[in-house]
């Protein structure tokens, strides 16, 4: 092992030890399941904003977006990022405050519990179905995070993929199991800072190595269609980027309205009035971070053009290859490179911990607690919650055991699943008084089912059917909720009273 590799490894190990310390530190604060799942609703505006965005962005920010920009040019990452930026802003603007207020009025600590309580579902069918949806989509999503960590460590140090993945999974399991939501949210804040440092360092160092900003954009301009909003490169061929493709790509933003690990942050802030500050912080950070990541893809192209780095067989390794070059300049730069690579791990871990906690809460509280062990005391409930985290992790590790699995295909599919199953329902649950439990159930099932139908039966037909499955899934769910709610009895009594309370300013 070279000196630079030792420095990189040392920085990564220190980072892992630190997040373990955070988990141990917060383990003593969890007295109830609301503490464990929502941090006792005590998050500050900064932690709320940055933990939500760090858990959202995942390694997609540091690997996916630069790789997409490197390989295909401006159009695809631009329209994707624009959709995500708009989705982020409106999720904070229209959902966050009312969900925080409503979830406290009906005493809900999880998203499945909120749906059941919102619609007066005494039999907890909505809670059960939504918990199953969360487990179906989040466990593979978590597995993709474990896999990304294993692949990175394997490529850097030649450590066996399974060994590397298990090590990182154990760290994530440890601090999540011990510290719960507060530990996950606090480490997510720290991880967002590391991700920001990584992006800024690569941006300026890479531009210098590419010959300056002028050289970067001159090279990009020399590639026909590379900087065109209406064209994209595909296998070095120009492909038109039409209006339908733009709408489909921007539909990524619809996923935010149904993403449980983000919605939980809204429910956990100390005071709803502080959400406006969180919204500003989150929206500004997301826009700057995503468009910085796009430019890094252009920089990598420029560095390949002038010979600073070799052509990338895997475009998603752009930041990794630039970091390896940075580490060759001495001990200090090797430590900085280690921090950048820790940032990639941080991005992955910040998503995996939140997903793991959401999936475990669904299994332990919304399924086991409501159907098999009603009236558990807090001590037993906490034990079941921690056991659920471990069990979900083991399942995720088994799913991720194949090193050739596609990380981002899983991410894209899971994102679509939540966006279609929960997105329209969350919006209508908060803003349409006439929505009832029958419409909610129909929308959740039809939206989730459409993701599978479109992905595996319709999308392979190609042409206009090749659009991202979230777009048709969202529309189908929305239609089913409205139509079924209007055809079945209107909600009454306490359901309407709670809606009116939540609607008061």
C-alpha positions as CSV (number, residue, x, y, z in Angstrom):
1,X,0.0,0.0,0.0
2,X,1.4,3.4,-1.0
3,X,1.7,6.4,1.3
4,X,-1.2,8.2,-0.4
5,X,-3.4,5.1,0.1
6,X,-2.5,5.0,3.7
7,X,-3.4,8.6,4.2
8,X,-6.7,8.1,2.3
9,X,-7.5,5.0,4.4
10,X,-6.7,6.9,7.7
11,X,-9.1,9.7,6.9
12,X,-11.9,7.3,6.0
13,X,-11.3,5.3,9.2
14,X,-11.4,8.4,11.3
15,X,-14.7,9.4,9.7
16,X,-16.2,6.0,10.4
17,X,-15.1,6.1,14.0
18,X,-16.7,9.6,14.3
19,X,-20.1,8.5,13.1
20,X,-20.0,5.5,15.5
21,X,-19.3,8.0,18.3
22,X,-22.4,10.0,17.2
23,X,-24.5,6.9,17.4
24,X,-23.2,6.0,20.9
25,X,-23.7,9.7,22.0
26,X,-27.4,9.8,21.0
27,X,-28.2,6.3,22.2
28,X,-29.0,7.6,25.6
29,X,-31.5,10.2,24.3
30,X,-34.0,7.5,23.0
31,X,-36.6,6.9,25.6
32,X,-39.6,6.3,23.4
33,X,-40.3,5.2,19.8
34,X,-41.1,8.8,18.9
35,X,-37.6,9.7,20.1
36,X,-36.2,6.8,18.1
37,X,-38.1,7.5,14.9
38,X,-38.5,11.3,15.0
39,X,-35.9,12.5,17.5
40,X,-38.6,13.7,19.8
41,X,-39.5,16.3,17.2
42,X,-36.5,18.4,18.2
43,X,-34.6,19.0,15.0
44,X,-33.2,22.5,14.4
45,X,-33.8,24.2,11.0
46,X,-30.2,23.5,9.8
47,X,-30.2,19.8,10.8
48,X,-33.7,19.4,9.2
49,X,-32.7,21.0,5.9
50,X,-29.3,19.4,5.5
51,X,-30.2,16.0,6.8
52,X,-33.1,15.9,4.4
53,X,-31.0,16.8,1.4
54,X,-28.0,14.6,2.3
55,X,-30.3,11.6,2.7
56,X,-32.0,12.6,-0.6
57,X,-28.9,13.2,-2.8
58,X,-27.1,10.0,-2.0
59,X,-24.1,9.0,-4.1
60,X,-26.2,10.1,-7.1
61,X,-24.8,13.6,-6.4
62,X,-21.1,12.7,-6.4
63,X,-21.2,9.8,-8.8
64,X,-24.3,9.8,-10.9
65,X,-24.7,13.5,-12.0
66,X,-21.0,14.0,-12.9
67,X,-21.0,10.7,-14.8
68,X,-24.2,11.6,-16.7
69,X,-22.7,15.0,-17.7
70,X,-19.4,13.4,-18.7
71,X,-21.1,10.8,-20.9
72,X,-24.1,12.5,-22.4
73,X,-23.5,16.3,-22.2
74,X,-25.7,19.0,-20.7
75,X,-29.3,18.1,-21.6
76,X,-29.9,14.9,-19.5
77,X,-28.3,16.1,-16.2
78,X,-29.7,19.6,-16.7
79,X,-33.4,18.6,-17.1
80,X,-33.0,16.0,-14.4
81,X,-31.5,18.5,-11.9
82,X,-34.1,21.1,-12.8
83,X,-36.9,18.7,-12.0
84,X,-35.2,17.8,-8.8
85,X,-34.7,21.4,-7.8
86,X,-38.3,22.3,-8.5
87,X,-39.5,19.2,-6.7
88,X,-37.3,20.0,-3.7
89,X,-38.6,23.6,-3.4
90,X,-42.3,22.8,-3.7
91,X,-42.1,19.9,-1.3
92,X,-40.7,22.2,1.3
93,X,-43.1,25.0,0.4
94,X,-46.5,23.2,0.3
95,X,-46.0,19.9,2.2
96,X,-43.5,20.4,5.0
97,X,-45.4,22.8,7.3
98,X,-48.8,21.2,7.0
99,X,-47.4,17.7,7.5
100,X,-45.5,18.8,10.6
101,X,-48.8,20.2,12.1
102,X,-51.0,17.4,10.9
103,X,-48.8,14.6,12.1
104,X,-48.7,16.1,15.6
105,X,-52.5,16.6,15.6
106,X,-53.2,12.9,14.8
107,X,-50.2,11.7,16.8
108,X,-48.2,10.0,14.0
109,X,-44.6,9.1,14.2
110,X,-44.3,7.2,10.8
111,X,-45.7,7.8,7.3
112,X,-47.9,4.7,7.4
113,X,-49.3,5.7,10.7
114,X,-50.0,9.2,9.3
115,X,-52.0,7.8,6.4
116,X,-54.1,5.5,8.7
117,X,-54.7,8.2,11.3
118,X,-55.5,10.8,8.6
119,X,-58.2,8.7,7.1
120,X,-59.6,7.1,10.2
121,X,-58.5,3.7,9.2
122,X,-59.3,1.8,12.4
123,X,-58.3,-1.6,10.9
124,X,-54.9,-0.1,9.9
125,X,-55.1,-1.5,6.4
126,X,-53.5,1.7,5.0
127,X,-50.8,1.4,7.5
128,X,-50.1,-2.2,6.5
129,X,-50.1,-1.6,2.8
130,X,-47.9,1.6,3.0
131,X,-45.5,-0.3,5.3
132,X,-45.2,-3.1,2.8
133,X,-44.6,-0.5,0.0
134,X,-41.8,1.0,2.1
135,X,-40.1,-2.3,2.7
136,X,-40.5,-3.4,-0.9
137,X,-38.7,-0.3,-2.3
138,X,-36.4,0.7,0.6
139,X,-34.7,-2.6,1.3
140,X,-33.3,-2.9,-2.2
141,X,-32.5,0.9,-2.1
142,X,-30.5,0.3,1.1
143,X,-28.8,-2.6,-0.6
144,X,-27.7,-0.3,-3.4
145,X,-26.0,1.9,-0.8
146,X,-24.2,-1.0,0.8
147,X,-23.1,-2.1,-2.7
148,X,-21.8,1.4,-3.6
149,X,-19.6,1.4,-0.5
150,X,-18.3,-2.0,-1.2
151,X,-17.4,-1.2,-4.8
152,X,-15.7,2.0,-3.9
153,X,-13.5,0.4,-1.2
154,X,-12.7,-2.5,-3.5
155,X,-11.6,-0.2,-6.4
156,X,-9.4,1.9,-4.1
157,X,-7.7,-0.7,-2.0
158,X,-8.4,-4.0,-3.7
159,X,-10.3,-5.3,-0.6
160,X,-12.7,-8.1,-1.3
161,X,-16.1,-6.6,-2.3
162,X,-18.1,-8.6,0.3
163,X,-15.7,-7.9,3.1
164,X,-15.7,-4.1,2.3
165,X,-19.5,-4.0,2.0
166,X,-20.0,-5.8,5.3
167,X,-17.6,-3.5,7.1
168,X,-19.5,-0.4,6.0
169,X,-22.9,-2.0,6.6
170,X,-21.9,-2.8,10.1
171,X,-20.9,0.8,10.8
172,X,-24.2,2.1,9.4
173,X,-26.2,-0.6,11.3
174,X,-24.3,0.3,14.5
175,X,-24.9,4.1,14.7
176,X,-28.5,3.7,13.3
177,X,-29.4,1.0,15.7
178,X,-27.9,2.8,18.7
179,X,-28.8,6.4,18.0
180,X,-31.9,6.2,15.9
181,X,-33.3,9.2,14.1
182,X,-31.2,11.8,15.9
183,X,-28.0,10.0,15.2
184,X,-29.0,9.5,11.5
185,X,-30.0,13.2,11.1
186,X,-26.8,14.5,12.9
187,X,-24.5,12.4,10.8
188,X,-26.4,13.4,7.7
189,X,-25.7,17.1,8.6
190,X,-22.0,16.3,8.9
191,X,-22.1,14.2,5.7
192,X,-23.6,17.1,3.8
193,X,-20.7,19.3,4.9
194,X,-18.2,16.7,3.7
195,X,-20.1,16.4,0.4
196,X,-19.9,20.2,0.0
197,X,-16.2,20.2,0.6
198,X,-15.7,17.4,-1.8
199,X,-17.6,19.2,-4.6
200,X,-15.8,22.5,-4.1
201,X,-12.3,20.9,-4.0
202,X,-12.9,18.8,-7.1
203,X,-14.4,21.8,-8.9
204,X,-11.4,24.1,-8.5
205,X,-8.6,21.5,-8.6
206,X,-10.1,19.7,-11.6
207,X,-10.5,23.0,-13.5
208,X,-6.9,23.8,-12.9
209,X,-5.7,20.4,-14.1
210,X,-7.9,20.7,-17.2
211,X,-6.1,23.9,-18.2
212,X,-8.5,26.5,-16.7
213,X,-12.2,27.3,-17.1
214,X,-11.7,28.5,-20.7
215,X,-10.1,25.2,-21.7
216,X,-12.9,23.3,-20.0
217,X,-15.7,25.0,-21.9
218,X,-13.8,25.3,-25.2
219,X,-13.5,21.5,-25.1
220,X,-17.2,21.1,-24.3
221,X,-18.1,23.5,-27.1
222,X,-16.0,21.5,-29.6
223,X,-18.1,18.4,-29.0
224,X,-21.2,18.8,-31.3
225,X,-24.4,18.9,-29.2
226,X,-22.6,18.5,-25.9
227,X,-23.9,21.8,-24.5
228,X,-27.2,21.7,-26.3
229,X,-30.4,21.6,-24.2
230,X,-32.2,19.7,-27.0
231,X,-29.6,17.1,-27.8
232,X,-27.6,14.5,-25.9
233,X,-24.7,12.1,-26.6
234,X,-25.5,8.4,-26.5
235,X,-22.6,6.1,-27.3
236,X,-21.0,9.1,-28.9
237,X,-24.0,9.6,-31.2
238,X,-26.3,12.6,-31.1
239,X,-29.9,11.8,-29.9
240,X,-32.7,14.5,-30.0
241,X,-34.0,15.5,-26.6
242,X,-37.6,16.3,-27.3
243,X,-40.4,17.9,-25.2
244,X,-41.8,14.5,-24.0
245,X,-38.3,13.4,-22.9
246,X,-37.8,16.7,-21.0
247,X,-41.2,16.3,-19.2
248,X,-40.4,12.7,-18.4
249,X,-36.9,13.5,-17.1
250,X,-38.2,16.4,-15.0
251,X,-40.8,14.1,-13.5
252,X,-38.0,13.0,-11.1
253,X,-39.1,16.0,-9.1
254,X,-42.5,14.4,-8.4
255,X,-40.7,11.7,-6.3
256,X,-40.1,14.1,-3.5
257,X,-43.7,14.3,-2.4
258,X,-43.7,10.6,-1.6
259,X,-40.2,10.0,-0.2
260,X,-40.6,8.7,3.4
261,X,-37.1,9.6,4.7
262,X,-37.5,13.2,3.5
263,X,-41.1,13.5,4.8
264,X,-40.0,12.3,8.2
265,X,-37.7,15.3,8.5
266,X,-40.6,17.6,8.0
267,X,-42.4,15.8,10.9
268,X,-39.4,16.0,13.2
269,X,-38.5,19.7,13.2
270,X,-38.9,21.5,16.6
271,X,-41.3,24.2,15.4
272,X,-43.2,24.4,12.1
273,X,-42.5,28.1,11.9
274,X,-38.8,27.3,11.4
275,X,-39.5,25.3,8.2
276,X,-39.3,28.4,6.0
277,X,-35.6,28.8,7.0
278,X,-35.0,25.1,6.4
279,X,-36.6,25.5,2.9
280,X,-34.3,28.3,2.0
281,X,-31.2,26.4,3.2
282,X,-32.2,23.2,1.4
283,X,-33.3,24.8,-1.9
284,X,-30.1,26.9,-2.2
285,X,-27.8,24.0,-1.3
286,X,-29.5,21.5,-3.7
287,X,-29.3,23.9,-6.7
288,X,-25.7,24.8,-6.1
289,X,-24.6,21.2,-5.4
290,X,-26.4,19.7,-8.4
291,X,-25.1,22.2,-10.9
292,X,-21.6,22.0,-9.5
293,X,-21.8,18.3,-10.1
294,X,-22.8,18.9,-13.7
295,X,-19.8,21.2,-14.3
296,X,-17.5,18.5,-12.7
297,X,-18.6,16.2,-15.5
298,X,-17.5,18.8,-18.0
299,X,-14.2,19.2,-16.2
300,X,-13.5,15.5,-16.3
301,X,-14.0,15.6,-20.1
302,X,-11.5,18.5,-20.3
303,X,-9.0,16.6,-18.2
304,X,-9.3,13.6,-20.5
305,X,-8.8,15.8,-23.5
306,X,-5.5,17.3,-22.2
307,X,-4.3,13.9,-20.9
308,X,-4.5,14.8,-17.1
309,X,-6.6,11.6,-16.6
310,X,-7.2,8.6,-18.8
311,X,-10.5,8.1,-20.6
312,X,-13.1,6.8,-18.2
313,X,-14.4,3.3,-18.8
314,X,-17.1,4.1,-16.2
315,X,-18.2,7.7,-16.3
316,X,-19.4,7.5,-12.7
317,X,-15.8,7.3,-11.5
318,X,-15.0,10.8,-12.6
319,X,-14.6,12.2,-9.0
320,X,-12.8,9.1,-7.9
321,X,-10.2,9.4,-10.7
322,X,-9.7,13.1,-10.1
323,X,-9.3,12.4,-6.4
324,X,-6.6,9.8,-7.1
325,X,-4.7,12.4,-9.2
326,X,-5.0,14.9,-6.3
327,X,-3.6,12.3,-3.9
328,X,-0.4,12.0,-5.9
329,X,0.9,15.5,-5.0
330,X,1.9,14.6,-1.4
331,X,0.7,13.7,2.1
332,X,-1.6,16.8,2.6
333,X,-3.3,16.4,-0.8
334,X,-3.7,12.7,-0.1
335,X,-5.5,13.5,3.1
336,X,-7.7,16.0,1.1
337,X,-8.4,13.2,-1.4
338,X,-9.3,10.9,1.5
339,X,-11.8,13.5,2.7
340,X,-13.4,13.7,-0.8
341,X,-13.7,9.9,-1.0
342,X,-15.1,9.9,2.5
343,X,-17.6,12.4,1.0
344,X,-18.7,9.7,-1.5
345,X,-19.1,7.3,1.3
346,X,-20.9,9.9,3.4
347,X,-23.4,10.5,0.5
348,X,-24.2,6.8,0.3
349,X,-24.3,6.3,4.1
350,X,-26.6,9.3,4.7
351,X,-29.2,7.8,2.4
352,X,-28.8,4.2,3.6
353,X,-29.2,5.1,7.3
354,X,-32.4,7.0,6.7
355,X,-33.9,4.3,4.5
356,X,-33.0,1.6,6.9
357,X,-34.7,3.5,9.8
358,X,-37.8,4.1,7.7
359,X,-38.0,0.5,6.6
360,X,-37.4,-0.8,10.1
361,X,-40.0,1.5,11.6
362,X,-42.6,0.2,9.1
363,X,-41.8,-3.4,10.0
364,X,-41.6,-3.0,13.8
365,X,-44.2,-0.3,14.5
366,X,-46.7,-0.4,11.5
367,X,-46.8,-4.1,11.0
368,X,-45.6,-6.0,14.2
369,X,-46.7,-3.4,16.7
370,X,-50.2,-2.9,15.2
371,X,-51.1,-6.4,14.2
372,X,-49.1,-8.8,16.5
373,X,-48.2,-6.9,19.7
374,X,-50.6,-4.2,20.5
375,X,-49.9,-2.2,23.6
376,X,-46.2,-2.9,23.9
377,X,-44.4,-0.8,26.5
378,X,-41.6,1.6,25.4
379,X,-38.8,-0.7,26.4
380,X,-40.0,-3.6,24.4
381,X,-41.0,-1.4,21.5
382,X,-37.5,0.1,21.4
383,X,-36.0,-3.4,21.4
384,X,-38.2,-4.5,18.5
385,X,-37.3,-1.4,16.6
386,X,-33.6,-2.1,16.9
387,X,-34.0,-5.8,16.0
388,X,-35.9,-4.6,12.9
389,X,-33.0,-2.4,11.8
390,X,-30.6,-5.4,12.0
391,X,-33.0,-7.8,10.2
392,X,-33.6,-5.3,7.4
393,X,-29.8,-4.8,7.1
394,X,-29.2,-8.5,6.7
395,X,-31.8,-8.8,4.0
396,X,-30.2,-5.8,2.2
397,X,-26.7,-7.3,2.5
398,X,-28.0,-10.5,0.9
399,X,-29.6,-8.5,-2.0
400,X,-26.3,-6.6,-2.5
401,X,-24.1,-9.7,-2.5
402,X,-23.8,-9.5,-6.4
403,X,-21.0,-7.0,-7.1
404,X,-22.3,-6.6,-10.7
405,X,-25.7,-5.3,-9.6
406,X,-26.7,-1.9,-11.0
407,X,-26.8,0.6,-8.2
408,X,-28.6,3.5,-10.0
409,X,-31.2,1.4,-11.8
410,X,-32.3,0.3,-8.4
411,X,-32.3,3.9,-7.1
412,X,-34.3,5.1,-10.1
413,X,-36.9,2.3,-9.7
414,X,-37.4,2.8,-6.0
415,X,-37.6,6.6,-6.4
416,X,-40.4,6.1,-8.9
417,X,-42.2,3.6,-6.6
418,X,-42.4,6.0,-3.7
419,X,-43.3,9.0,-5.9
420,X,-46.2,7.1,-7.5
421,X,-47.5,5.2,-4.4
422,X,-47.2,8.0,-1.9
423,X,-46.7,11.3,-3.7
424,X,-50.3,12.1,-5.0
425,X,-51.8,10.6,-1.8
426,X,-49.6,12.9,0.4
427,X,-50.6,16.0,-1.5
428,X,-54.3,15.2,-1.5
429,X,-54.3,14.0,2.1
430,X,-53.0,17.4,3.1
431,X,-55.1,19.6,0.8
432,X,-58.3,17.9,-0.4
433,X,-60.8,17.4,2.4
434,X,-62.9,15.0,0.3
435,X,-60.2,12.4,0.1
436,X,-61.2,9.2,1.9
437,X,-59.6,5.9,2.9
438,X,-61.0,4.1,-0.1
439,X,-59.4,6.5,-2.5
440,X,-56.2,6.5,-0.5
441,X,-56.0,2.7,-0.8
442,X,-56.8,2.7,-4.5
443,X,-54.3,5.4,-5.3
444,X,-51.5,3.7,-3.3
445,X,-52.0,0.3,-4.9
446,X,-52.6,1.6,-8.5
447,X,-49.6,3.9,-8.3
448,X,-47.2,1.2,-7.0
449,X,-48.5,-1.3,-9.5
450,X,-48.2,1.0,-12.4
451,X,-44.5,1.4,-11.7
452,X,-44.0,-2.4,-12.2
453,X,-46.4,-2.5,-15.2
454,X,-44.7,0.4,-17.0
455,X,-41.2,-0.6,-16.2
456,X,-41.4,-4.2,-17.3
457,X,-44.3,-4.4,-19.8
458,X,-44.8,-1.0,-21.4
459,X,-41.4,0.6,-21.4
460,X,-39.7,-2.2,-23.4
461,X,-42.0,-1.2,-26.3
462,X,-39.8,1.9,-26.8
463,X,-40.8,5.1,-28.6
464,X,-43.1,7.3,-26.6
465,X,-43.5,4.5,-24.1
466,X,-39.8,4.8,-23.1
467,X,-40.5,7.6,-20.6
468,X,-39.6,7.4,-16.9
469,X,-42.2,5.2,-15.1
470,X,-42.8,7.8,-12.4
471,X,-44.7,10.1,-14.7
472,X,-47.5,7.7,-15.7
473,X,-47.5,6.1,-12.3
474,X,-48.1,9.5,-10.6
475,X,-50.9,10.4,-13.0
476,X,-52.6,7.0,-12.5
477,X,-52.5,7.2,-8.7
478,X,-53.8,10.7,-8.8
479,X,-56.8,9.7,-11.0
480,X,-57.6,6.7,-8.9
481,X,-57.6,8.7,-5.6
482,X,-59.9,11.4,-7.0
483,X,-62.4,9.0,-8.8
484,X,-62.7,6.4,-6.0
485,X,-63.0,9.1,-3.3
486,X,-65.9,10.7,-5.2
487,X,-67.6,7.4,-5.8
488,X,-67.5,6.3,-2.1
489,X,-68.8,7.9,1.1
490,X,-67.3,11.2,2.2
491,X,-65.2,11.3,5.4
492,X,-66.9,12.6,8.5
493,X,-66.6,13.4,12.2
494,X,-63.1,13.6,13.7
495,X,-61.4,13.1,10.4
496,X,-62.9,16.4,9.2
497,X,-62.2,18.1,12.5
498,X,-58.5,17.2,12.3
499,X,-58.3,18.4,8.7
500,X,-59.7,21.8,9.7
501,X,-57.3,22.0,12.6
502,X,-54.4,21.2,10.3
503,X,-55.6,23.8,7.8
504,X,-55.6,26.6,10.4
505,X,-52.8,29.1,10.0
